[in-house]
Amino acid sequence: MKKMWIRILVDFLIVVFFLSLIIGARAVMPPRLGIFITPKDMGLPYENIILKTHDGKKLKGWLIYSEKSKGIIICLHGYPANKSDILPVVEFLYPDFSLLLFDFRAHGESEGRVCYFGLKEFLDVKSAIDFIKNDKRIKYLPIGIWGYSFGGAVGIISASKYNDIKAVVSDSSFANFPDMVKSYYKNLGPLKYIFSYFSIFLGKYVFRSDFKQNSPENFIGNVKCPVLIIHSRNDEFVPFYHAERLYKKANQPKEIYIVEGPHTGLDRAYTQEYREKVKNFFIKFLIFEKSFYKDYYNKKVY
């Protein structure tokens, strides 16, 4: 009888292992969602651009340039999505700011087959920074980040590495990636621990890296610029405690903006309150603060 139960357990674990392998493969190779809207559809001037990452990927994006802008915002989409999904959400920042949107590797129209969930996507952000620094129209504009969900997480990681980023708005980001793997299997009850264990184990084998290394809570303490954390108490996918952990570990100046509603949809982003909160944050830390310190040093006041 004991041998039979051991055999059943072994067979069960083998099935779980291969199911985790299949599910994991689908997760790291997200479906390519089509571009359903462009800046032209919204009456915005834009240029198609190609960003080149340091590890050889070509990413497709849009530059929405405003001659009136005193800052530029790099806008980062979620998973699995593309730049067109967030365009209606961030268009309100124009023309006060120029906007740069692109598809992460393995998403939208960009190259790449594998999503690294933050382990390499900061290189995608670096390619956007490099593009800005090489365009004479925008090279001197202070750079901000607006990111949603996965994009918010990558925004935090990127800001910890690149001092060119002067302000970050992170909407609905996770704090700890292994926790998100467990959440992914939440409908499986206690089995979620077994599935998540195998998934994290396989991730280490495939990526040759520990998934803990792409947890934003491990990076946000190194972010030197101001951070605005936005999160819903009703978020059914990324629990609110992720925002609390990020906010607790962030340096000053930092703000948290608590909203309502589900994780997807971003209906809150179309409200006047949300738009004023985000725009005023960028105005304060990209325009006002920059001009203040510029005047300060030009006058040589010590």
C-alpha positions, 0 to 999 in steps of 0.5 A, a space after each residue: 500500500 505504501 509503495 502504491 501511494 509513493 507511486 501515485 505521488 511520484 506520478 502526480 509530481 511528474 504531471 505537475 512538472 510537465 504542466 508547469 513546463 507547458 504553462 511556463 513556456 506559454 508565459 515567457 512567450 506571450 501572444 502577439 497582440 495587434 496594434 489597434 490604435 495609433 497616435 494618428 487615430 487620436 490626432 497626435 503628431 508622431 514618428 515611427 522609431 526603432 530602438 536598438 538594445 545593447 543585446 541586439 534587439 530592435 524595438 518598434 516605438 512612437 515618438 510623440 514630440 511636442 515643441 512646447 514640452 519641457 520634459 519627455 515621458 517614456 511610457 511602458 505597457 503591461 504584460 502581455 500588451 503593447 504600446 497601443 494599449 496604453 496610448 489612450 491612457 497617457 495621451 493627456 500628458 501631451 502637449 505639456 510633455 513629449 511622449 515615447 512609447 515602444 513595445 517591450 521585447 517579445 511584445 507587439 511589433 518588437 523583436 524577441 521571442 522571450 519575455 524576461 519579466 524584468 531580468 532584461 527589459 531594463 535594457 529596453 528602457 536604456 535603448 529609449 534613453 539612448 534614443 532621447 540622448 541622440 535626438 537634438 530636439 529632445 536630448 536636453 529634456 528631463 526624462 520621466 517614466 510612466 509604467 503600468 503593471 509589468 511596465 511599472 515594475 520595469 520602470 522602477 528597476 530601470 530608475 535604480 540603474 539609470 540616473 537619467 530618469 528623473 521621476 517615476 510613476 508606477 501604476 499597479 506594479 508588483 513588488 515581489 515576482 515569486 509572489 506573482 507566480 503564486 498569484 498566477 496559480 491562485 485558482 488551484 488552491 493549495 496546489 498553487 505552491 507546488 506549481 509555483 515552486 516548479 515554475 520558479 525552478 524552471 525559470 532559474 534553469 531557463 534564464 540562469 537567474 534567480 527570479 528574486 533578482 527582478 523583484 522591484 522591492 529589491 531595487 526601489 531603495 536604490 532609486 534616487 528620483 521621486 516616485 509616485 506609487 499608484 495602486 487599487 485596493 481592489 486589485 484582484 491580480 496584484 494585491 495592494 500589499 505590493 504597493 505598500 511594500 514598494 512605498 515603504 522601501 522607497 526613498 523620499 520624495 515619494 507619494 502613494 495614490 490609492 485608487 479603486 477598480 480592478 487591475 485591468 481596464 484602467 478606467 481610473 486613468 480617464 478620470 480628471 483626478 488621476 490625470 491631474 495627480 500624474 501630470 502635477 507630479 511630473 510638472 513638479 519634479 521634471 519641470 519645476 524642480 529642474 528649473 529651480 536648480 538650474 536657476 540656483 546654480 546659474 546664480 551661484 548661490 551657495 
